[in-house]
Amino acid sequence: MDGGIRTRRAIMEQQLVRMSRFLSYLLRHHPEAEGLSMDECGWVGIDDLLATPGVRRHGMTKDLLARIVAKNDKQRFEYDDGGERIRARQGHSRSVSLGWKAVMPPETLYHGTSAHALFSIRAKGLQRRNRHHVHLSSDVVTANKVGARHGPPVVLVIHAREMHLQGHEFFVSANGIWLTESVPAGFIDFP
């Protein structure tokens, strides 16, 4: 393959990552930054989104948006059934109702973090902080990737089924992320 083609592809991929991050910022945290109106379920009109100055500045089109939704490695976004609206699947710092039903979790789930967070987690457990839920993975590989965003990763084992049996609710998003309100330290195996 020609070096110029590889370079153009690499630049395009970097642009898509930047666009995806900007979408996360808008659809999870600050739609008002671009004058967007988000409904109580987190939906934003696609035409409204594409008409904002920031989205236009990023060069986003309907085709690029569709590519981001389809190719995002974490499947962060989804369209409504009519394809007229878009939302983030989870990770909101604002109040939204995503319509999840509580489900029975597997025996264990995993949480990726960094070593510098362990002191706080040992003392307080896992807290949702500015999000709606604590995010958990069903596999160690994914948890490792999440933890690596903040330095050398540490993977915690969560006794999810035991938590559930003691009254904690669990939800699973369409992209396979497990969610719960918090995880008390007593349900965590630390390295």
N, C-alpha and C positions, 0 to 999 in steps of 0.2 A: 504494500500500500504506500502510496505517495506520502512523503512527510508533510506536505501542505494540507492534504486531506485530513491526516491525523491531527494536525494543529487546529484546523477549523472545527473538527469534531470535539476536541478538548475544550476549545473556547465556547462552543455551543453548550456543552455539558455544564461548564461553569456558570453560564448565563442561566440555564435551567435551575441550577441549585440556588442561585441568587433570587430568582423569581419565586421558587418554592419557599424560601425563607421569608420573603416579603409576604407571600400569601399566608403563611403561618402567623406572622405578626398581625396581619389584618383580621384573619378569620378566627384566631384563637384569643386575641388580646385587645386590639385597638381598631375596630372598623371605623370608628369616628375620626381617626387620623386622616382618612380619605373621604369623609362625609358619607360613609355607607350606613345604611339602616339594616340591622340584623334582627331577625325575629326571635321569639323566645326559644326556638329550637336550634338556633345558630345558623339559619339559612340566610344567604345573601343572593340577590339577583345577579346572574352572570353578566347581563348587559350593563347593569349598574357598576359592577366590579370593573369591567373592561373599560368603562368610560371615565374612571378616576384618573387624575393627573399622575399619581405615582405608578399605577399599573401601566399607563401609556408610556411613561418615561422608561419603564423596564422593557418596553417593546412587546408586551404580551398581547397575543391574539387568541381567538377561540381555539385555533388549532394548537397553539403552544400550551394553553391552559389544559386542553384535553390530554396532551402529551404528559404534562406534569402530573395530572390526576392518575393517568394510567401507569406511568413509569416510576412514580415516587417509591423509593425502596421501602418506606414504612407505610405506604398507603394511607397517608395523612388526611386526604381529602376525599369527598364523595359528592356526586350529583344527586339531586332528587329524582324521583321516578320520571318526571317530565323532561329532565335535562335543562331546566330553566334556572335552577338555583344550585349553589355550591355551599359546602360547609366543611369545617375541620371535624374529623371523627372523634377526637378527644384532645385533652391538653389545654382546655380553655381556662383562662384566669377570670372570666366573667361568668355570670349566672346564665346557663343555658340548660334546657331540658332535651336530652338526646334520646329519650324514650327507651332506655335499656331496661330489661327485666333481670332481676337477680337470678343467678344460676349457681349450681354446685361446682366449685372449683376442683381441679385435680388435687391429689395428695400434696404435691409441692409445686410452688412457683418460685421464680427467681427475680432478684432485683440487682441491677448493676449500679454501682456507685464508685466513689474514689476513696482511697485510704484516709484522706483528711476528713471525710464525713463520718467515719466510724465512731468517733467519740460521742458525737451528738446522737447518732442512731442508737448506740448502746444505752444512752441515758433516756431518750424519749421515744425510741422506736422510729418507724418511718412515718413522717407527717406529709400531708398533701401540700403544705405551705401555700403558695399562691395558685395552685391548681385545684380542680374539683376533686381529684382522686390521686391516690398513689398508683403509679404505673408498674405493673409486674409482667414478666415474660414467662412463657411456658417452656423455654429452653435456655440453657446456659450460654449458648453462642450469642443469642440476641442480647441477653443481659450483659455479657462481656462487651459487646459493641456499645451499648448504652453507657456503661461505666467508663469506657475508654474516652468518652468525650471530655472528661474532666481530669485526665491524667491516667496513671496506671490503674487499670480496673480491679475492682473487688466485687465478687459475686456473692450475694447473700441468699441463703436458702430459706424460703418462707413456708411454714407449715399451714398452708391455705385450708386444707380440709378440716384440720383441727380448729382453726379460726372460725370457719363457717359453722361448725357444730356448736361453737360457743356464741353464736349470734351475729357474727360479722357478715355483712352482705358483700357479694362479689358480682361483678358484671364483666362481660367480655365484649369488646367493640368489634365491629365488622372486620377490622384488620388484625384481630387476634390478640390485642393488648388486653390484659386482665387489669381490672380496676377495683379498688376498695378505698374506703374512707381513710383508714390508717392501718398500720401494722404495729401492734405493741411489741416491744423488744422480746418478750417471752415467747413469741412465735417465730423468732429469727435465729437461725444457726449462723454464727459469725465465724470467719476463718481464724 
